[in-house]
Every structure is written in structure tokens, then in C-alpha cells.
Amino acid sequence: MSTKTEHRPLWKIAQDIQANWQNVNYAAKPYLAAMHDLDKISDSYGYDSAKSIVAYFLSNASSWRGDAAKRIKAELREMIK
């Protein structure tokens, strides 16, 4: 029996971010764009792992605030730990 929680696909989370963050920080944009092409945290985008893309996105998304931001960032942090 597995206790691991199923996560939403990264592309779905990226759509959620796009819908909730009007002016995406220029430094977070390339990582968000890459997330649109990813499904699982174990995937790769070119030579980069999805885990590193999500980590870089989070480090560049500090200016994104609000309830949706808190919820989605927590979801992404959970995926990369």
C-alpha cells in the first residue's frame, strides 16, 4: 500500500498559474513555459529535470502573492521535496 499522494500534472498547474498571475515575472517566464510541456516531476525538459525547473520557477516567483499563489506554491514545494 502506497502512502504517496498523486499530484496534478505540471502542465495543469502551469495553466492554473497562468490564469492567476497576470504579469508573470520575466525571470519566472521561461520556467513557467517549460512547465506547460511537463507532466510529472520525474520528467525532463531538454537537459533539465522537471524538479529543477519547478525549483527555479519557485525561486523566481517570490513576487507572486495571494491565496492562489500560496496554494500553488505549496503544491509545487510538496512535489519537489
N, C-alpha and C positions, 0 to 999 in steps of 0.2 A: 504494500500500500504506500503510495507516494503522498507526501505532505506538501509537495511543491505546487504553488499556485500557477494556474495558467495566466499568461499575460496577453494583453491585446497586441495585435500585430503593430510593429513600429510605424508602418505606413498609415495605419488608422490613427495612431497617436499624433503623427505629423499633421494629418488633416485637422485634428482637434486643435493643435497648436496654431495652425494657420488661421483657423476660424476665430480663435480667441485672442490672438496677438496681432493687432492692427499694423504696427510699424516694427517689424522684426529687426532687431539689432543687426547691423551689417556683418558683424563677426559671427553671429549665430546662423545667418542665412545659408552658408554652404553646408553646414551640418544638418540643418532642417531639410534642405533639398535632398541630401543623401538619405535621410530617414524616410523620405517618401518612396524610396526604392528598396527598402529593407522590410523583412517580415519578422524574423526572430532575432533575439540578441546574440545568437550564435552565428548569424550570417556575416558576410563580408561585403564591403563595397570597395572594389578595386583591391588595393593592398591593405586597406584599413578594416579593422574589425568593427562590427556594429557597436560593441561595447565601448570602444574608444571614441567613435562618432557621437554616441549618446553622452559620454563624459565630457567631450569638448563642447557639445551643444549646451550642456548644463553650466559649464564654466563661463560661457558667453551669454547666458540668458538671465543674468542677475537683474537686469533692468525690467524684466517681465514680472509684473506683480498682479495680485488679485487672487480671488478664490480659485479660478480655473488654473492659474499658474501654479499655485501651491499644490493643488490636487495632481496635476500632470507631472510636475517636477518630482513629487514624492513617488509617483508611479514609476518614473524613469529611474530614480535612485534605487528603488527596490529591485529593478531589473538588473542593474549593474553591480550589485553587491555580491 
